[in-house]
Amino acid sequence: MTSKVEIKLNTTDVSRESNYGIIHTQWNKAVVQILLENTKKELISQGVAADNINCTEVPGAFELPYAAKKMIQQGNLDVIIALGAIIKGETYHF
């Protein structure tokens, strides 16, 4: 079963000059790839240069906060966006 949810965000605070870091997971790639593509599209539509969007892939959702911390410590990004999907199935996620 698939469903589509349309979310309108207030993008008045999107800075065109800022450097954006997007961390995304390898796991559940079919879902996460759509999130990633649409996030990049939205940033570019708001005037952010593609060169100011830096993407990093991590294995799964568990690694997202660690990758975010590493990006923060590097100090060259103004915004960090984390994308992942945990889908209930046979594997426990805790």
C-alpha positions as CSV (number, residue, x, y, z in Angstrom):
1,M,0.0,0.0,0.0
2,T,1.4,3.4,-0.9
3,S,0.1,6.8,0.1
4,K,1.1,10.3,-0.9
5,V,1.3,13.1,1.6
6,E,1.7,16.6,0.4
7,I,3.5,18.9,2.9
8,K,3.8,22.6,2.4
9,L,6.8,24.1,4.2
10,N,7.5,27.7,5.0
11,T,10.6,28.3,2.9
12,T,11.0,32.0,3.5
13,D,14.0,31.3,5.8
14,V,15.9,29.3,3.1
15,S,19.2,31.1,2.6
16,R,20.5,30.9,-0.9
17,E,24.1,31.4,0.2
18,S,24.1,28.8,2.9
19,N,25.8,25.4,2.6
20,Y,23.4,22.5,3.1
21,G,24.4,19.0,4.1
22,I,22.0,16.2,3.4
23,I,22.6,12.8,5.1
24,H,20.6,9.9,3.7
25,T,20.4,6.2,4.4
26,Q,21.1,3.3,2.0
27,W,18.5,1.2,3.7
28,N,15.0,1.5,2.2
29,K,16.5,3.1,-0.8
30,A,13.3,3.2,-2.8
31,V,11.7,5.5,-0.3
32,V,14.8,7.5,0.7
33,Q,15.8,8.2,-2.9
34,I,12.5,10.0,-3.5
35,L,12.9,12.0,-0.3
36,L,16.5,13.0,-1.4
37,E,15.5,14.0,-4.9
38,N,12.6,16.1,-3.7
39,T,14.6,17.8,-1.0
40,K,17.3,18.8,-3.5
41,K,14.6,19.9,-6.0
42,E,13.0,22.1,-3.3
43,L,16.2,23.7,-2.2
44,I,17.2,24.4,-5.8
45,S,13.7,25.9,-6.5
46,Q,14.3,28.2,-3.6
47,G,17.4,29.5,-5.2
48,V,20.1,27.4,-3.5
49,A,22.9,26.6,-5.9
50,A,23.5,22.8,-6.5
51,D,27.1,23.3,-5.5
52,N,25.9,24.4,-2.0
53,I,24.2,21.0,-1.5
54,N,26.5,18.3,-0.1
55,C,25.1,14.7,0.2
56,T,26.4,11.9,2.3
57,E,25.1,8.4,2.4
58,V,25.2,6.2,5.6
59,P,24.1,2.6,5.9
60,G,21.0,3.1,8.0
61,A,19.0,5.3,10.3
62,F,21.1,4.4,13.3
63,E,24.1,6.2,11.7
64,L,22.2,9.4,11.0
65,P,23.0,11.2,14.3
66,Y,26.6,10.2,14.2
67,A,27.0,11.5,10.6
68,A,25.2,14.7,11.6
69,K,27.6,15.2,14.5
70,K,30.6,14.7,12.2
71,M,29.2,17.2,9.8
72,I,28.7,19.8,12.6
73,Q,32.3,19.3,13.8
74,Q,33.7,19.9,10.3
75,G,32.2,23.4,10.5
76,N,31.6,24.1,6.8
77,L,27.8,23.6,6.7
78,D,25.1,25.9,7.8
79,V,22.2,23.4,7.6
80,I,22.0,19.7,8.1
81,I,19.1,17.6,6.8
82,A,18.8,13.9,7.8
83,L,16.7,11.6,5.6
84,G,15.8,8.0,6.4
85,A,12.9,5.6,6.6
86,I,12.2,2.9,9.1
87,I,9.5,0.6,7.9
88,K,7.9,-1.9,10.3
89,G,8.7,-5.4,9.3
90,E,10.4,-8.5,10.7
91,T,13.4,-6.7,11.9
92,Y,13.2,-4.9,15.3
93,H,14.6,-1.4,15.3
94,F,15.7,-0.5,18.8
